[in-house]
Amino acid sequence: MAEIPIRSFGVSVVLLRNSDAEAEVLMLRRNHTLVGEWCQIAGGIEDGEKAWETALREVKEETGLTCARLYSADICEQFYEADRDAITMAPVFVGFVDARAQVVLNEEHSEFRWTSLATAMDMVPFAGQRYVLKHVDADFVQREPVKHLLLYES
């Protein structure tokens, strides 16, 4: 019996800030893969790194921002890759940053937008991304995050 492998080699980070009493999510427009599509922060886990450490590093590398708090979202983003005939699963993290902090993009992205979660759901191309954003809205914006999911606080 043939099997489809499940791969987990990267992370996904939904970055939030509170602006005028409304939570905003950072959306990035991609330059290399999925060119022109809007997404959240994502990146590969390096040797010796824990997934949450990757999340902090990728936030800094892709946006120049530092998370004040980082949570496990208690969910994975998953998708099927036809070219590899594999299922990829990426743990999702939720980072909170200072509303006044300035974004400095690296070469992976051409532009950024801080937007409402509802608008972000219309921007992303994949159902899995919309599912993650709905989950983050319900469990990190509409209610106080569960304290046991806190991984890092500066």
ABEGO torsion letter per residue (X at the ends): XBBBBBBBABBBBBBBBBBGGBBBBBBBBBAABGBGBBBBBBBBBBBGBBAAAAAAAAAAAAAGBBBABBBBAGBBBBBBBAAAGBBBBBBBBBBBBBAABBBBBBAABABBBBBBAAAAAAABABAAAAAAAAAAAAAAAABBBBAAABABBX
